[in-house]
Amino acid sequence: MSEHKQAKGVVIRPDGTHEERLFKQLSDYQTAVQGVIDAVRLYDYNGREVGCAYVDDEGLLKGSSMNPLGSAISFLFGNTPHLVGNIVIVGKSDGKGYDTDIPDYLLTLIKNISAKEELVA
């Protein structure tokens, strides 16, 4: 039986709200970003990978709304500052191809600068 990993992450919406979720399989990521995913690796100032942002690969073509919070996070961690649509942020790869949980400091940063947390019943 193959090993199955899950990762704790955050969905950031264009309106600035966020929601913590567990991601168990590819379809969880695709549902969250509402499309085919593309990975945007996040690096600290020393060039070490700290996380990964998943975006809809066709978000720009679909005319998805700018995601200011997701774009700011992307820019802080070495990437383009123009991301659109829903964005999923999880931890870095574990070296075996599995995502890890979002680091606590990154989760805290998102919580502190987001518009509000989406409450899930």
All heavy atoms as an XYZ file, in Angstrom:
927
protein
N       0.848     -1.176      0.000
C       0.000      0.000      0.000
C       0.894      1.240      0.000
O       1.864      1.321      0.746
C      -0.901     -0.029      1.227
C      -1.908      1.073      1.277
S      -2.980      0.836      2.712
C      -4.472      1.403      1.999
N       0.582      2.206     -0.832
C       1.421      3.390     -0.930
C       1.163      4.343      0.238
O       0.063      4.419      0.772
C       1.167      4.111     -2.255
O      -0.141      4.611     -2.293
N       2.205      5.071      0.613
C       2.126      6.043      1.693
C       1.338      7.254      1.205
O       1.521      7.726      0.094
C       3.555      6.445      2.058
C       3.656      7.298      3.266
C       5.109      7.588      3.617
O       6.013      7.089      2.922
O       5.321      8.304      4.572
N       0.435      7.741      2.055
C      -0.387      8.882      1.672
C      -0.190      9.992      2.685
O      -0.444      9.813      3.864
C      -1.863      8.460      1.602
C      -2.717      9.389      0.811
N      -2.531      9.589     -0.523
C      -3.741     10.172      1.160
C      -3.431     10.456     -0.968
N      -4.163     10.825      0.046
N       0.291     11.130      2.250
C       0.581     12.258      3.133
C      -0.463     13.340      2.962
O      -1.097     13.451      1.921
C       1.953     12.841      2.801
C       3.093     11.876      2.894
C       3.703     11.920      4.243
C       4.905     10.999      4.267
N       5.703     11.138      5.431
N      -0.612     14.133      3.988
C      -1.458     15.308      3.902
C      -0.666     16.502      4.406
O       0.293     16.334      5.151
C      -2.741     15.134      4.688
C      -2.565     14.969      6.176
C      -3.887     14.721      6.891
O      -4.888     14.383      6.273
N      -3.884     14.885      8.187
N      -1.061     17.682      3.974
C      -0.366     18.891      4.386
C      -1.381     19.925      4.840
O      -2.418     20.110      4.196
C       0.460     19.442      3.230
N      -1.057     20.601      5.946
C      -1.890     21.711      6.400
C      -1.471     22.943      5.612
O      -0.277     23.222      5.463
C      -1.696     21.946      7.892
C      -2.560     23.091      8.434
C      -2.466     23.202      9.942
C      -1.282     24.048     10.317
N      -1.237     24.386     11.760
N      -2.453     23.643      5.090
C      -2.166     24.833      4.315
C      -3.243     25.877      4.492
O      -4.146     25.732      5.319
N      -3.137     26.915      3.698
C      -4.069     28.036      3.752
C      -4.514     28.379      2.340
O      -3.699     28.440      1.424
C      -3.395     29.275      4.383
C      -4.299     30.488      4.332
C      -2.988     28.999      5.818
N      -5.814     28.596      2.191
C      -6.355     29.132      0.940
C      -6.524     30.631      1.158
O      -7.171     31.059      2.114
C      -7.727     28.512      0.590
C      -8.264     29.121     -0.700
C      -7.627     27.007      0.482
N      -5.922     31.431      0.282
C      -6.074     32.886      0.337
C      -6.917     33.304     -0.862
O      -6.577     32.997     -2.005
C      -4.710     33.602      0.294
C      -3.833     33.148      1.459
C      -4.900     35.114      0.318
C      -2.414     33.681      1.395
N      -7.994     34.002     -0.591
C      -8.896     34.457     -1.654
C      -8.576     35.897     -2.055
O      -7.987     36.646     -1.276
C     -10.340     34.355     -1.165
C     -10.770     32.928     -0.901
C     -12.237     32.874     -0.415
N     -12.543     31.538      0.046
C     -12.272     31.074      1.262
N     -11.687     31.842      2.151
N     -12.589     29.847      1.604
N      -8.989     36.305     -3.251
C      -8.724     37.670     -3.706
C      -9.306     38.758     -2.791
O      -8.781     39.867     -2.761
C      -9.380     37.725     -5.094
C      -9.308     36.313     -5.573
C      -9.544     35.483     -4.339
N     -10.360     38.430     -2.035
C     -10.945     39.442     -1.142
C     -10.170     39.593      0.161
O     -10.556     40.366      1.042
C     -12.416     39.133     -0.861
C     -12.641     37.867     -0.048
O     -11.665     37.188      0.351
O     -13.824     37.535      0.198
N      -9.066     38.856      0.315
C      -8.227     38.975      1.499
C      -8.575     38.024      2.620
O      -7.889     37.988      3.636
N      -9.624     37.231      2.457
C      -9.956     36.249      3.479
C      -9.097     35.003      3.281
O      -8.570     34.771      2.192
C     -11.446     35.853      3.443
O     -11.762     35.300      2.162
C     -12.336     37.046      3.726
N      -8.981     34.233      4.342
C      -8.211     32.994      4.245
C      -8.905     31.898      5.029
O      -9.743     32.160      5.890
C      -6.785     33.193      4.750
C      -6.685     33.345      6.236
N      -6.958     34.527      6.875
C      -6.366     32.460      7.201
C      -6.804     34.372      8.177
N      -6.442     33.121      8.407
N      -8.556     30.670      4.702
C      -9.127     29.502      5.363
C      -8.045     28.434      5.485
O      -7.390     28.109      4.502
C     -10.290     28.965      4.527
C     -10.892     27.684      5.046
C     -11.914     27.087      4.087
O     -12.371     27.778      3.158
O     -12.238     25.908      4.282
N      -7.869     27.909      6.676
C      -6.931     26.810      6.875
C      -7.605     25.509      6.443
O      -8.788     25.301      6.706
C      -6.520     26.708      8.348
C      -5.704     27.894      8.810
C      -5.310     27.789     10.259
O      -4.841     26.708     10.674
O      -5.475     28.790     10.976
N      -6.840     24.651      5.769
C      -7.369     23.370      5.287
C      -6.275     22.308      5.308
O      -5.092     22.620      5.275
C      -7.840     23.472      3.834
C      -9.134     24.147      3.618
C      -9.598     23.860      2.201
N     -10.583     24.834      1.777
C     -11.008     24.984      0.543
N     -10.507     24.229     -0.413
N     -11.911     25.873      0.240
N      -6.723     21.055      5.257
C      -5.819     19.932      5.038
C      -5.931     19.533      3.570
O      -7.040     19.423      3.042
C      -6.189     18.741      5.924
C      -5.811     18.853      7.386
C      -6.294     17.620      8.143
C      -4.311     19.031      7.567
N      -4.795     19.328      2.933
C      -4.751     18.924      1.538
C      -4.205     17.507      1.478
O      -3.077     17.255      1.900
C      -3.892     19.893      0.719
C      -4.479     21.274      0.688
C      -4.163     22.204      1.664
C      -5.385     21.616     -0.285
C      -4.729     23.468      1.656
C      -5.970     22.872     -0.302
C      -5.638     23.805      0.672
N      -5.039     16.593      0.971
C      -4.683     15.176      0.954
C      -4.302     14.661     -0.427
O      -3.564     13.700     -0.552
C      -5.844     14.346      1.501
C      -6.188     14.690      2.927
C      -7.379     13.906      3.402
C      -7.764     14.328      4.811
N      -8.938     13.645      5.297
N      -4.849     15.295     -1.462
C      -4.600     14.812     -2.823
C      -4.698     15.961     -3.813
O      -5.157     17.052     -3.473
C      -5.583     13.701     -3.179
C      -7.025     14.100     -3.011
C      -7.957     12.904     -3.012
O      -7.526     11.769     -3.049
N      -9.253     13.160     -2.979
N      -4.275     15.694     -5.029
C      -4.249     16.708     -6.082
C      -5.591     17.413     -6.239
O      -5.649     18.637     -6.364
C      -3.828     16.069     -7.414
C      -3.834     16.962     -8.638
C      -2.852     18.113     -8.484
C      -3.519     16.137     -9.887
N      -6.670     16.670     -6.201
C      -7.989     17.283     -6.409
C      -8.327     18.310     -5.327
O      -9.060     19.260     -5.588
C      -9.076     16.213     -6.492
O      -9.167     15.486     -5.283
N      -7.776     18.151     -4.112
C      -8.007     19.149     -3.059
C      -7.401     20.491     -3.448
O      -8.007     21.544     -3.248
C      -7.398     18.681     -1.730
C      -8.064     17.440     -1.170
O      -9.223     17.150     -1.532
O      -7.417     16.748     -0.354
N      -6.203     20.454     -4.012
C      -5.535     21.678     -4.461
C      -6.292     22.302     -5.638
O      -6.506     23.514     -5.687
C      -4.097     21.395     -4.882
C      -3.186     20.965     -3.770
C      -2.992     19.618     -3.476
C      -2.472     21.893     -3.024
C      -2.136     19.219     -2.458
C      -1.603     21.506     -2.009
C      -1.448     20.161     -1.731
O      -0.605     19.776     -0.727
N      -6.685     21.463     -6.602
C      -7.387     21.949     -7.789
C      -8.730     22.579     -7.430
O      -9.101     23.612     -7.984
C      -7.581     20.815     -8.794
C      -6.279     20.358     -9.402
C      -6.430     19.108    -10.248
O      -7.199     18.214     -9.931
N      -5.660     19.040    -11.326
N      -9.440     21.976     -6.503
C     -10.720     22.533     -6.056
C     -10.503     23.888     -5.396
O     -11.247     24.834     -5.641
C     -11.416     21.560     -5.078
O     -11.687     20.341     -5.765
C     -12.713     22.143     -4.541
N      -9.471     23.981     -4.572
C      -9.203     25.225     -3.848
C      -8.853     26.385     -4.780
O      -9.298     27.508     -4.560
C      -8.087     25.018     -2.835
N      -8.059     26.114     -5.836
C      -7.673     27.192     -6.751
C      -8.632     27.317     -7.933
O      -8.494     28.209     -8.748
C      -6.218     27.070     -7.260
C      -5.250     27.039     -6.113
C      -6.034     25.906     -8.190
N      -9.564     26.398     -8.025
C     -10.589     26.393     -9.073
C      -9.984     26.242    -10.465
O     -10.344     26.939    -11.406
C     -11.458     27.646     -8.987
C     -12.153     27.768     -7.645
C     -12.860     29.085     -7.438
O     -12.499     30.102     -8.016
N     -13.873     29.064     -6.592
N      -9.023     25.313    -10.576
C      -8.418     25.070    -11.875
C      -7.221     24.137    -11.775
O      -6.984     23.495    -10.761
N      -6.461     24.096    -12.867
C      -5.245     23.290    -12.948
C      -4.155     24.031    -12.186
O      -3.921     25.219    -12.411
C      -4.823     23.090    -14.424
C      -3.516     22.343    -14.512
C      -5.914     22.365    -15.189
N      -3.467     23.324    -11.268
C      -2.503     24.024    -10.413
C      -1.145     24.210    -11.072
O      -0.719     23.422    -11.907
C      -2.328     23.313     -9.060
C      -1.759     21.901     -9.222
C      -3.618     23.307     -8.266
C      -1.321     21.254     -7.925
N      -0.505     25.292    -10.652
C       0.882     25.574    -11.006
C       1.579     25.961     -9.706
O       1.011     26.668     -8.873
C       0.959     26.717    -12.010
C       2.339     26.885    -12.615
O       3.175     25.968    -12.482
O       2.593     27.942    -13.221
N       2.790     25.480     -9.512
C       3.530     25.725     -8.270
C       4.408     26.966     -8.383
O       5.094     27.167     -9.380
C       4.401     24.524     -7.939
N       4.372     27.782     -7.339
C       5.254     28.935     -7.191
C       6.019     28.706     -5.894
O       5.452     28.788     -4.813
C       4.449     30.257     -7.119
C       5.379     31.438     -6.901
C       3.594     30.442     -8.372
N       7.289     28.358     -6.001
C       8.102     28.058     -4.815
C       8.437     29.349     -4.065
O       8.708     30.389     -4.686
C       9.388     27.340     -5.204
C       9.156     26.021     -5.899
C       8.657     24.978     -4.932
N       8.260     23.778     -5.675
C       7.537     22.817     -5.177
N       7.129     22.890     -3.923
N       7.209     21.776     -5.892
N       8.418     29.274     -2.748
C       8.699     30.426     -1.897
C      10.055     30.223     -1.218
O      10.306     29.175     -0.626
C       7.599     30.576     -0.842
C       6.171     30.671     -1.370
C       5.178     30.694     -0.223
C       6.004     31.873     -2.280
N      10.931     31.233     -1.300
C      12.290     31.142     -0.774
C      12.566     32.280      0.207
O      12.107     33.403      0.001
C      13.314     31.228     -1.917
C      13.183     30.100     -2.901
C      12.415     30.233     -4.046
C      13.819     28.880     -2.670
C      12.282     29.187     -4.948
C      13.692     27.826     -3.566
C      12.921     27.993     -4.695
O      12.788     26.957     -5.586
N      13.360     31.977      1.249
C      13.763     33.033      2.168
C      14.921     33.819      1.543
O      15.353     33.528      0.423
C      14.103     32.477      3.555
C      15.359     31.609      3.597
O      16.154     31.605      2.627
O      15.552     30.934      4.623
N      15.434     34.793      2.291
C      16.481     35.657      1.738
C      17.823     34.959      1.572
O      18.736     35.500      0.953
C      16.625     36.927      2.583
C      15.432     37.830      2.411
C      14.460     37.917      3.394
C      15.261     38.562      1.244
C      13.350     38.723      3.221
C      14.154     39.373      1.055
C      13.210     39.453      2.053
O      12.115     40.243      1.873
N      17.953     33.766      2.127
C      19.176     32.974      1.946
C      19.026     31.939      0.843
O      19.900     31.109      0.649
C      19.557     32.291      3.262
C      19.945     33.291      4.323
O      20.749     34.181      4.058
N      19.366     33.175      5.504
N      17.899     31.978      0.135
C      17.680     31.061     -0.976
C      17.160     29.691     -0.581
O      17.123     28.784     -1.406
N      16.747     29.523      0.674
C      16.199     28.240      1.127
C      14.693     28.218      0.890
O      13.994     29.176      1.206
C      16.477     28.024      2.615
C      17.954     27.852      2.929
C      18.149     27.624      4.411
N      17.643     28.772      5.149
C      18.362     29.493      5.998
N      19.596     29.185      6.248
N      17.826     30.520      6.621
N      14.227     27.101      0.373
C      12.788     26.961      0.154
C      12.074     26.911      1.502
O      12.480     26.179      2.403
C      12.473     25.693     -0.642
C      11.009     25.560     -0.971
C      10.663     24.312     -1.763
O      11.575     23.568     -2.176
O       9.464     24.094     -1.955
N      11.005     27.694      1.624
C      10.237     27.716      2.872
C       8.796     27.264      2.671
O       8.099     26.960      3.631
C      10.246     29.114      3.528
C      11.655     29.508      3.916
C       9.620     30.162      2.625
N       8.346     27.267      1.431
C       6.968     26.878      1.175
C       6.673     26.850     -0.308
O       7.561     27.031     -1.149
N       5.407     26.610     -0.592
C       4.959     26.564     -1.975
C       3.567     27.172     -2.071
O       2.703     26.895     -1.240
C       4.922     25.114     -2.459
S       4.497     24.978     -4.205
N       3.380     28.014     -3.072
C       2.066     28.577     -3.359
C       1.553     27.899     -4.629
O       2.282     27.781     -5.617
C       2.158     30.083     -3.574
N       0.335     27.429     -4.581
C      -0.294     26.843     -5.760
C      -1.341     27.815     -6.279
O      -2.143     28.350     -5.513
C      -0.936     25.498     -5.435
C       0.077     24.418     -5.160
C       0.323     23.989     -3.858
C       0.801     23.835     -6.187
C       1.263     22.997     -3.601
C       1.745     22.854     -5.933
C       1.964     22.433     -4.634
O       2.897     21.459     -4.395
N      -1.300     28.042     -7.579
C      -2.217     28.965     -8.239
C      -2.885     28.257     -9.415
O      -2.426     27.209     -9.859
C      -1.461     30.220     -8.750
C      -0.818     30.975     -7.600
C      -0.407     29.852     -9.784
N      -3.956     28.854     -9.908
C      -4.614     28.348    -11.113
C      -3.739     28.717    -12.299
O      -3.494     29.901    -12.563
C      -6.007     28.966    -11.257
C      -6.746     28.520    -12.506
O      -6.211     27.722    -13.299
O      -7.889     28.985    -12.694
N      -3.243     27.722    -13.018
C      -2.350     27.941    -14.151
C      -2.977     28.813    -15.234
O      -2.268     29.472    -15.988
C      -1.937     26.586    -14.732
C      -0.856     26.701    -15.777
O       0.123     27.428    -15.529
O      -0.984     26.054    -16.836
N      -4.280     28.826    -15.303
C      -4.972     29.603    -16.338
C      -5.712     30.809    -15.757
O      -6.578     31.385    -16.404
C      -5.944     28.698    -17.092
C      -5.238     27.568    -17.823
C      -6.199     26.615    -18.510
O      -7.373     26.529    -18.091
O      -5.766     25.947    -19.458
N      -5.367     31.193    -14.539
C      -6.053     32.296    -13.867
C      -6.043     33.599    -14.644
O      -7.055     34.289    -14.728
N      -4.897     33.951    -15.216
C      -4.826     35.188    -16.000
C      -5.696     35.104    -17.249
O      -6.385     36.063    -17.599
C      -3.374     35.501    -16.388
C      -2.465     35.976    -15.264
C      -1.019     36.064    -15.742
C      -2.927     37.323    -14.746
N      -5.669     33.953    -17.911
C      -6.492     33.774    -19.120
C      -7.977     33.838    -18.803
O      -8.773     34.300    -19.621
C      -6.167     32.435    -19.786
C      -4.768     32.285    -20.355
C      -4.531     30.854    -20.823
C      -4.554     33.261    -21.497
N      -8.350     33.352    -17.614
C      -9.756     33.366    -17.196
C     -10.204     34.746    -16.711
O     -11.375     34.962    -16.480
C      -9.976     32.374    -16.050
C      -9.804     30.927    -16.425
C      -9.983     30.079    -15.170
C      -9.782     28.613    -15.436
N      -9.863     27.825    -14.175
N      -9.254     35.654    -16.515
C      -9.593     36.980    -16.009
C      -9.871     36.986    -14.513
O     -10.632     37.815    -14.023
N      -9.233     36.058    -13.782
C      -9.429     35.989    -12.334
C      -8.949     37.277    -11.675
O      -8.030     37.945    -12.156
C      -8.659     34.802    -11.745
O      -9.138     33.587    -12.275
N      -9.561     37.605    -10.557
C      -9.240     38.833     -9.827
C      -7.844     38.772     -9.213
O      -7.385     37.715     -8.792
C     -10.246     39.047     -8.694
O     -11.534     39.200     -9.206
N      -7.218     39.931     -9.154
C      -5.916     40.070     -8.497
C      -6.053     39.614     -7.042
O      -7.068     39.875     -6.405
C      -5.484     41.536     -8.557
C      -4.265     41.862     -7.773
S      -2.807     41.292     -8.642
C      -1.552     42.166     -7.767
N      -5.044     38.933     -6.534
C      -5.017     38.492     -5.143
C      -3.922     39.288     -4.428
O      -2.757     38.886     -4.432
C      -4.748     36.990     -5.060
C      -4.930     36.438     -3.672
O      -4.522     37.057     -2.700
N      -5.520     35.263     -3.591
N      -4.276     40.439     -3.827
C      -3.256     41.293     -3.210
C      -2.468     40.627     -2.088
O      -1.245     40.761     -2.028
C      -4.057     42.484     -2.671
C      -5.303     42.500     -3.487
C      -5.605     41.062     -3.792
N      -3.139     39.901     -1.195
C      -2.442     39.250     -0.089
C      -1.528     38.140     -0.606
O      -0.358     38.048     -0.222
C      -3.436     38.701      0.930
C      -2.843     37.915      2.107
C      -1.802     38.733      2.861
C      -3.951     37.450      3.027
N      -2.037     37.304     -1.496
C      -1.227     36.243     -2.073
C      -0.047     36.798     -2.851
O       1.061     36.258     -2.797
N      -0.267     37.888     -3.567
C       0.805     38.531     -4.323
C       1.877     39.088     -3.397
O       3.073     38.978     -3.677
C       0.235     39.649     -5.200
O      -0.609     39.116     -6.192
N       1.469     39.680     -2.282
C       2.419     40.229     -1.315
C       3.280     39.112     -0.718
O       4.495     39.257     -0.596
C       1.684     40.988     -0.215
N       2.651     37.995     -0.355
C       3.395     36.856      0.183
C       4.384     36.342     -0.865
O       5.552     36.087     -0.572
C       2.442     35.729      0.626
C       1.521     36.190      1.755
C       3.209     34.469      1.010
C       2.185     36.519      3.054
N       3.925     36.208     -2.094
C       4.791     35.747     -3.181
C       5.997     36.675     -3.352
O       7.133     36.222     -3.483
C       3.984     35.677     -4.480
O       4.793     35.332     -5.566
N       5.748     37.965     -3.327
C       6.819     38.944     -3.489
C       7.817     38.890     -2.330
O       9.031     38.937     -2.537
C       6.225     40.342     -3.621
C       7.249     41.406     -3.857
C       7.929     41.472     -5.062
C       7.552     42.337     -2.883
C       8.887     42.444     -5.291
C       8.503     43.313     -3.099
C       9.175     43.371     -4.300
N       7.310     38.766     -1.102
C       8.188     38.682      0.070
C       9.127     37.483      0.001
O      10.218     37.513      0.556
C       7.362     38.582      1.353
C       6.748     39.862      1.875
C       5.809     39.560      3.038
C       7.823     40.847      2.299
N       8.675     36.440     -0.684
C       9.459     35.215     -0.747
C      10.012     34.948     -2.145
O      10.118     33.816     -2.591
C       8.644     34.038     -0.208
C       8.403     34.149      1.273
C       7.254     34.730      1.756
C       9.367     33.720      2.172
C       7.046     34.871      3.123
C       9.175     33.851      3.536
C       8.011     34.437      4.016
N      10.376     36.047     -2.854
C      11.213     35.950     -4.031
C      10.563     35.733     -5.375
O      11.237     35.294     -6.306
N       9.278     36.048     -5.507
C       8.599     35.770     -6.771
C       7.833     36.971     -7.300
O       7.869     38.049     -6.733
C       7.631     34.599     -6.585
C       8.353     33.318     -6.316
O       9.048     32.804     -7.160
N       8.222     32.820     -5.098
N       7.104     36.719     -8.370
C       6.289     37.738     -8.994
C       5.259     38.292     -8.016
O       4.678     37.548     -7.236
C       5.571     37.184    -10.248
O       4.763     38.212    -10.805
C       4.676     35.991     -9.906
N       5.037     39.593     -8.055
C       4.041     40.177     -7.164
C       2.647     40.243     -7.774
O       1.801     40.979     -7.290
C       4.593     41.577     -6.905
C       5.279     41.922     -8.183
C       5.867     40.619     -8.682
N       2.386     39.497     -8.837
C       1.085     39.586     -9.496
C       0.470     38.191     -9.634
O       0.630     37.525    -10.655
C       1.226     40.240    -10.877
C      -0.096     40.483    -11.543
N      -0.863     41.584    -11.265
C      -0.793     39.751    -12.439
C      -1.981     41.517    -11.977
N      -1.963     40.416    -12.695
N      -0.235     37.762     -8.589
C      -0.939     36.480     -8.624
C      -2.437     36.747     -8.579
O      -2.883     37.708     -7.950
C      -0.527     35.596     -7.442
C       0.952     35.205     -7.381
C       1.218     34.338     -6.153
C       1.388     34.485     -8.645
N      -3.188     35.890     -9.247
C      -4.634     36.087     -9.335
C      -5.375     34.857     -8.829
O      -4.828     33.758     -8.758
C      -5.063     36.397    -10.788
C      -4.399     37.670    -11.299
C      -4.763     35.228    -11.718
N      -6.641     35.068     -8.497
C      -7.499     33.969     -8.068
C      -7.142     33.459     -6.688
O      -6.362     34.061     -5.946
N      -7.748     32.339     -6.330
C      -7.443     31.693     -5.058
C      -6.027     31.129     -5.089
O      -5.585     30.619     -6.117
C      -8.415     30.549     -4.777
C      -9.802     31.025     -4.445
O     -10.043     32.205     -4.204
N     -10.739     30.102     -4.418
N      -5.348     31.200     -3.958
C      -3.985     30.709     -3.834
C      -3.911     29.788     -2.628
O      -4.463     30.108     -1.576
C      -3.004     31.887     -3.661
C      -3.039     32.783     -4.893
C      -1.591     31.398     -3.379
C      -2.327     34.100     -4.717
N      -3.253     28.657     -2.776
C      -3.014     27.734     -1.666
C      -1.549     27.847     -1.280
O      -0.675     27.780     -2.143
C      -3.318     26.270     -2.074
C      -2.863     25.311     -0.985
C      -4.791     26.084     -2.376
N      -1.287     28.005      0.018
C       0.091     28.026      0.496
C       0.277     26.894      1.496
O      -0.500     26.762      2.447
C       0.465     29.375      1.124
C       0.368     30.480      0.067
C       1.882     29.319      1.706
C       0.741     31.854      0.548
N       1.286     26.076      1.246
C       1.668     24.971      2.126
C       3.168     25.080      2.390
O       3.832     25.975      1.878
C       1.322     23.592      1.501
C      -0.181     23.401      1.392
C       1.980     23.411      0.151
N       3.695     24.139      3.155
C       5.127     24.119      3.422
C       5.915     23.606      2.226
O       5.356     23.219      1.196
N       7.228     23.568      2.390
C       8.113     23.095      1.324
C       7.966     21.590      1.122
O       7.394     20.887      1.947
C       9.557     23.443      1.648
C      10.091     22.718      2.867
C      11.511     23.128      3.149
C      12.040     22.360      4.356
N      13.419     22.675      4.640
N       8.513     21.113      0.032
C       8.520     19.685     -0.264
C       9.425     18.967      0.728
O      10.450     19.497      1.150
C       9.031     19.459     -1.687
O       9.217     18.091     -1.931
N       9.047     17.734      1.074
C       9.840     16.958      2.021
C      10.984     16.194      1.360
O      11.668     15.415      1.988
C       8.957     15.987      2.801
C       8.357     14.886      1.934
O       8.617     14.832      0.716
O       7.602     14.055      2.496
N      11.204     16.402      0.076
C      12.271     15.697     -0.634
C      11.797     14.417     -1.295
O      12.492     13.826     -2.104
N      10.607     13.956     -0.933
C      10.022     12.760     -1.533
C       8.835     13.120     -2.423
O       8.119     12.245     -2.876
C       9.562     11.794     -0.440
C      10.682     11.264      0.415
C      10.162     10.338      1.487
C      11.293      9.880      2.382
N      10.800      9.047      3.489
N       8.630     14.426     -2.617
C       7.541     14.874     -3.463
C       6.266     15.229     -2.724
O       5.275     15.586     -3.349
N       6.304     15.155     -1.408
C       5.121     15.503     -0.618
C       5.280     16.893     -0.029
O       6.357     17.263      0.445
C       4.926     14.510      0.536
C       4.651     13.102      0.091
C       5.631     12.119      0.216
C       3.414     12.741     -0.437
C       5.383     10.809     -0.175
C       3.157     11.444     -0.835
C       4.146     10.480     -0.702
O       3.891      9.198     -1.102
N       4.191     17.656     -0.024
C       4.203     18.951      0.641
C       4.169     18.736      2.144
O       3.605     17.759      2.634
C       2.979     19.781      0.233
C       3.027     20.225     -1.213
O       4.126     20.576     -1.693
O       1.965     20.234     -1.865
N       4.763     19.679      2.875
C       4.708     19.656      4.331
C       3.731     20.729      4.808
O       3.242     21.537      4.007
C       6.105     19.909      4.938
O       6.576     21.190      4.491
C       7.090     18.814      4.531
N       3.472     20.737      6.105
C       2.575     21.746      6.672
C       3.174     23.135      6.509
O       4.402     23.313      6.563
C       2.346     21.493      8.161
C       1.542     20.234      8.435
O       0.882     19.717      7.508
O       1.566     19.773      9.590
N       2.305     24.105      6.358
C       2.743     25.495      6.281
C       3.487     25.843      7.570
O       3.033     25.476      8.659
C       1.538     26.435      6.039
C       1.994     27.872      5.814
C       0.511     26.327      7.152
C       0.877     28.805      5.352
N       4.652     26.500      7.485
C       5.376     26.869      8.703
C       4.545     27.820      9.566
O       3.816     28.671      9.047
C       6.628     27.582      8.176
C       6.767     27.171      6.750
C       5.374     26.892      6.276
N       4.679     27.679     10.881
C       3.899     28.510     11.807
C       4.110     29.997     11.574
O       3.157     30.780     11.620
C       4.241     28.163     13.263
C       3.684     26.808     13.676
O       2.699     26.338     13.058
O       4.227     26.219     14.633
N       5.360     30.421     11.315
C       5.611     31.852     11.128
C       4.917     32.387      9.881
O       4.453     33.527      9.853
C       7.112     32.171     11.097
C       7.840     31.679      9.874
C       7.931     32.461      8.727
C       8.437     30.410      9.858
C       8.597     32.002      7.604
C       9.103     29.960      8.739
C       9.181     30.756      7.625
O       9.841     30.297      6.510
N       4.806     31.569      8.843
C       4.124     31.994      7.622
C       2.614     32.054      7.850
O       1.947     32.987      7.409
C       4.484     31.049      6.474
C       4.069     31.434      5.069
C       4.460     32.860      4.714
C       4.670     30.466      4.067
N       2.083     31.084      8.563
C       0.666     31.087      8.915
C       0.331     32.304      9.773
O      -0.671     32.991      9.536
C       0.296     29.796      9.637
C      -1.148     29.629     10.063
C      -2.102     29.724      8.873
C      -1.332     28.298     10.776
N       1.182     32.617     10.729
C       0.973     33.789     11.588
C       1.000     35.070     10.768
O       0.169     35.962     10.976
C       2.038     33.832     12.703
O       1.908     32.654     13.495
C       1.872     35.063     13.579
N       1.936     35.178      9.837
C       2.021     36.349      8.969
C       0.723     36.529      8.195
O       0.160     37.626      8.151
C       3.207     36.212      8.003
C       3.348     37.298      6.939
C       3.666     38.637      7.574
C       4.421     36.910      5.934
N       0.224     35.465      7.607
C      -1.015     35.533      6.835
C      -2.184     35.945      7.728
O      -2.984     36.813      7.369
C      -1.293     34.188      6.131
C      -0.253     33.959      5.040
C      -2.708     34.149      5.562
C      -0.209     32.550      4.498
N      -2.275     35.347      8.898
C      -3.359     35.695      9.829
C      -3.300     37.160     10.233
O      -4.332     37.818     10.363
C      -3.288     34.823     11.083
C      -3.729     33.401     10.862
C      -3.618     32.612     12.161
C      -4.129     31.212     11.996
N      -4.043     30.448     13.263
N      -2.094     37.671     10.434
C      -1.949     39.047     10.895
C      -2.243     40.090      9.828
O      -2.598     41.222     10.172
C      -0.542     39.278     11.458
C      -0.357     38.630     12.802
O      -1.307     38.411     13.550
N       0.878     38.320     13.140
N      -2.082     39.753      8.563
C      -2.292     40.765      7.523
C      -3.509     40.505      6.644
O      -3.799     41.293      5.762
C      -1.035     40.965      6.647
C      -0.643     39.699      5.901
C       0.112     41.480      7.482
C       0.527     39.871      4.947
N      -4.239     39.424      6.886
C      -5.419     39.140      6.061
C      -6.601     39.987      6.517
O      -6.629     40.507      7.637
C      -5.780     37.662      6.113
O      -6.294     37.323      7.388
N      -7.576     40.099      5.624
C      -8.779     40.865      5.927
C      -9.546     40.229      7.084
O     -10.002     40.899      7.996
C      -9.667     40.968      4.691
N      -9.714     38.946      7.018
C     -10.403     38.192      8.071
C     -10.304     36.722      7.738
O     -10.079     36.339      6.598
C     -11.861     38.616      8.199
C     -12.684     38.369      6.932
C     -14.104     38.829      7.090
C     -14.836     38.645      5.770
N     -16.217     39.009      5.816
N     -10.507     35.909      8.746
C     -10.482     34.460      8.543
C     -11.878     34.001      8.188
O     -12.876     34.422      8.780
C     -10.004     33.747      9.800
C      -9.848     32.271      9.616
C      -9.157     31.598     10.803
O      -8.783     32.307     11.740
O      -8.987     30.390     10.752
N     -11.957     33.133      7.193
C     -13.230     32.534      6.800
C     -13.576     31.485      7.840
O     -12.793     30.588      8.116
C     -13.105     31.898      5.423
C     -14.366     31.275      4.890
C     -15.400     32.280      4.456
O     -15.025     33.451      4.208
O     -16.569     31.925      4.375
N     -14.737     31.616      8.439
C     -15.163     30.640      9.431
C     -15.814     29.460      8.753
O     -16.679     29.630      7.902
C     -16.120     31.283     10.434
C     -15.544     32.440     11.229
C     -16.618     33.060     12.121
C     -14.353     31.998     12.062
N     -15.376     28.263      9.103
C     -15.912     27.057      8.512
C     -16.669     26.298      9.574
O     -16.152     26.034     10.659
C     -14.779     26.170      7.949
C     -15.338     24.910      7.340
C     -13.953     26.948      6.940
N     -17.912     25.939      9.267
C     -18.741     25.229     10.254
C     -18.402     23.770     10.310
O     -17.881     23.172      9.464
C     -20.204     25.408      9.900
